[in-house]
Amino acid sequence: MRPAPGKPILNRGTAPVPGKPIYQRPAPAGARPPMPGKAFTPEGRRPPHPTRASAGRPAGQAGRRQHEPRVKEGPLKYQPKLAEVPSGPLPIDRSITISEGISVKDLSERLQVRAKDVIRKLLDRGLMATVNQSLDTEIAKQIAREFGAEAQVVSFEEEALKELEPAMLQQESEKLQPRAPVVTIMGHVDHGKTSLLDAIRETNVAGGEAGGITQHIGAYSVEITDRESPAFGRRIVFIDTPGHEAFTRMRARGAKVTDLVVLVVAADDGVMPQTLEAIDHARAASVPILVAVNKIDKPGAQPDRVKKQLADRGLMPEVWGGQTVMVDVSAKTKANLKLLLEMILLVSDLQSLKADPEQPGQGTVLDAELDRGRGPVAHALMQNGCLKVGDTVIAGAVMGKVRALFDDRGRPISEAGPSMPVEILGLEGLPDAGDRIVAVQDRFKAKQIVIYREQKARESAMARSSRLNLESLSQQMAEGQMKELPLIIKADVQGSVEVLVDTLNRQATAKVKPVIIHSGVGAITENDVLLAAASNAIIIGFNVRPERKATELAEQEKVDIRLHSIIYELAEEMDKAMAGLLEPTFKETVLGRAEVRDTFRIPKVGAIAGCYVREGKLTRDSQVRVLRDHVVIYTSKISSLRHFKQDVNEIRSNMECGVGIANFSDVKTGDVLESFIVEKIAAPATA
């Protein structure tokens, strides 16, 4: 429609009336008409907003709506109920189990509270901590009490074992399998323990021990190969422990990991002090005892007298109506060895020994040593589960990844099952003898536990090595002018270090107290000599030798180095030294050292070492030590000395020679032959 001339194109309607709205929205059908005067005020303005101030109400509160929480429709999801932050300590109404070095996050999960609430409690104590930080056991127990829980602290290994127990109980009928018994050979020194084990294994271990006595702890696996025996094909694991009185800890460690103790008593000697001590260790470990009366072939043997002595101490023989099985044996003639093995298996079968080979490996470290070519080596006995190459393990304050496994005869294996002695390579350090070794899945948690244990070990070491102050000085003066004898101990294996430290600490007198300022495994190094020079200490080497530079430095610094290979000789020397009665009766003089560069086998003669004399000389009538990585392997005499094809009495430095060692053929390239003589010095005459 076209617009008319003279009129607006768009008809806007009539002009707005004052006091009325410009536009009125049409009301919906059926709605009530608006009340007059409500849409606008008489002045033509909109009414105030309900939240604005009005008469009798302050601004911001007039007409405020009170919102109620909305209820979300749909299925409800489960959310764990977290405890409120207590304003004060709550009453103890529950008990939790925590492991050493537990993190803040793990503690909050055990307590069922938020991690920030635990951190707030730590801040109240002045401790700054993150969710992944490890807590001291005492702090963790105090925090747990404030949340109304009593915390019981267990080791990491015990916690891992508890986690496996429910699964083991459920799978008892399916996966638990019989395992070989672990038997510990115990008894007095020189009663034939190692010789008896040699006869069973058909080896010669005692011949390689210094002084003919065992000074290490070792585990060996023996399989019964006699087809006529009812136990054909079965396996027994033997643990050989030292019998000398100084090795009490080793015997106790052997009793803890064993299923049966074989007490060896010489028929011509009877019950001795270490025999009684072995009985006490076995009873403390709650393991059965089987007695092997050895040396029945000797002229003065009286087996019945031995049985009577044991019966007086609570071990009644089975043939006399008691419960203790006793077998008369002879390690020399191998008499009744077959009967002894059958009795061992019979007594072990009564205990129904079983293990689950599918669980992560668990065992005990029997000993540890530092090998130059292989690094830290742990000698362990697996007790449950299966340890495989590549597993992450934790042993005390040391962790690592298993790089290689070897059985008791030095053969490489890929896995080690229950009741199996193994050598473990790949640890980051040397574990202590007696530590539990456990295969873990969580490497981060294992690292966390190791860091915590290292920190606690450093704290305890610092507490022991605190410096002398005025208070302690006056206390020592009041006790009678006690003096300290600083010592540095180096040995070939960790178990020997433990024994030496314990032996020397027990030798303290009213005047002199030995103080071990450092102990370790391996050769005596320059750092050991420097530490001894700074602290005015004496270095004691047990079955180890000093390095060449360390020897030269000790001569310059006038540091006294005492080398021993037999434990009771060392203890006797220290007793005399602390009593002021030590008189040099023997003097050892090192003549020279030669390096083995090649080995030869000559029929009817044996192994010949092709050597190069690096310093000093080798003489035909001298004794010789075979050193491998500065550790004494064997001590004997030079049986033959040749320069090319000519027999000579002496070979000097920078010359080559062929050396034959009496009764020793295991010489290897890289070994060092140390020639020495022992001179007897007469005691000074007294007026």
Order of alpha helices (4+ residues) and beta strands (2+ residues): beta-alpha-alpha-alpha-beta-alpha-beta-beta-alpha-beta-beta-alpha-beta-alpha-beta-alpha-beta-alpha-beta-beta-beta-beta-beta-beta-beta-beta-beta-beta-alpha-alpha-beta-alpha-beta-alpha-beta-alpha-beta-alpha-beta-beta-beta-beta-beta-beta-beta-beta
